[in-house]
Amino acid sequence: MTDRLSPTDAAFLYGEEPTTPLHVGGVVIVEPKGDFDFQRVVDVVSQRLGELPRFRQVVRTVPGHFARPVWVDDAHFDLTYHVRRSSLPHPGSARQLDELVGRLISRPLDRSRPLWELYIVEGLAGGRVALVNKTHEALVSRIGAVDIAAAVLDETARPPQVRVTPWIPGPGPSEVDLVVDAVADLAARPSEAFDAARLWMANLRQTVTGALNTGAAMADVARRSMRRSPRSSMSATTPGPRIFAATDVSLATVKAIRAAHGGTVNDVILAIVAGAVRSWMLSHGDPVTGGASLATLVPMSVRPDDPGDSAGVVSYLIDLPVSEPSPVLRLHQVSFQMESHTQSGRQVGADALLALGRFAPATLHAMGARVAGQLSRRSYDLLVTNVPGPQRRLYAAGDPVAAMYPVVPLVKGHALAVGCTSYRGRVYFGFTADRDAMPDVIDFADLIADATSELADTVGESRGRRRQTARHGGGRSEA
């Protein structure tokens, strides 16, 4: 039976360009108790692949692109290609690791192989080891799916034994088979023809882009002039290589700010990002007066209308109040906008998210990025994904996990994308930036700490003061 890609998955494949890779990932830092055992990681990955059939499959396109591509088993699957060993000059710093991550995420995944890679980076200071993963959006397409790094995470130091069944790849279809199956699918489901035509046009646009650089650039300038937000350093005219930076703040501090001023943890994180963006724009001479704001897309998990369905993701567009000098008023403005979006009460709280089975923060970051990728990049300037993670200790192939930083994709025309994940009392931020447009993204990471401190300094002013208003109606979860 033909295993055809969904329309959305196919659109992501066709929409990907060499300078705009559409993979998600993360950086998991582990602290081995003794000598690091690389082979143990390889063995755990090998065992878990039996639960992840997509990770041993490749994408085959239909000749002529008149139907969506199909998944087929990779007859030449080689685990050593996907799990790679690397090292930093000892003692490797966090800055050196960030630079390596930036180079790794700049490269698109090899379409001739299964669309994932896991890099084991040794040599970090203190004997730490980093697991850096890249997984294509097409592989992480629903709640319950996991990226390859999440597949090696466990709640105990002793990974559970998984019964390994010898894997025998199925026979791959010939070119004729692909065409015959596609024709049969189109005959059985005429609506498929519309999707196929749309995807063919998307592929055609990608093919002729190189011949229309000048005209496309002129058209892009015209389109940009219609955007809601003022032109700023947060825009990237031409896609450049990726650069990565990371930081973390105390979750207890974030919760104290929420308790003092109201709102949710997510509101506080957005207000922190707003403060950092404001400071960064001021340092680059961008206008932050006259009600200036930054159109920001905020994906959130929601409960389905049908209780029998799984949770999904929707995105809310808010104006990040970068013109507001008061950190408390910035938080209140963010809270007001988010509350107006979430009156339905369908949003999923942190506890519910963590109960979704083998929960992996990267999965929800990926789904948020997928929603963002389906919208016009002109409709927003910044993507901020925030996914609550477990507060208990996790282990990667038996080694304790010390930190986990999300890596979210960057769409064309944007200079920055922000991902946040909480884990064991910390909120971990990952910043994916365009190297040409935002080479100093490490400075932005430092501004996150400043913005957090700025809000934390106001907590004492609010202690003992009862809030004058309370939220009613649908209510929002405290996530």
Buried (B, 14 or more C-beta within 10 A) or exposed (E): EBEBBEBBBBBBBBBBEEBBBBBBBBBBBBBBEEEBBBEBBBBBBBBBBBEBEBBBBBBBBBEEBBBBBBBBBBEEBEBEEBBEEEEBEEEBEBEBBBBBBBEBBBBBBEBEBBBBBBBBBBBBEEBBBBBBBBBBBBBBBBBEBBBBBBBBBBEEEEBEEEEEEEEEEEEBBEEEBBBEBBEEBBEEEEEBBEBBEBBBEBBEEEEEEEEEEEEBEEEBEEEBEEBEBBEBBBBBBEBBBBBBBBBBBEBEBBBBBBBBBBBBBBBBBBBBBBBBBBBBBEEEEBEBEEEBBBBBBBBBBBBEEEEEEEBBBBBBBBBBBBBBEEBBEBBBBBBEBBBEBBEEEBBBBBEBBBEBEEBBBBBBBBBBBBBBBEBEBBEBBBBBBBBBBBEEEBBBBBBBBBBBBBBBBBBBBBBBBBBBBBBBEBBBBBBBBBBBBBEBBBBBBBBBBEBBBBBBEBBEEBEEEEEEEEBEEEEBBBB
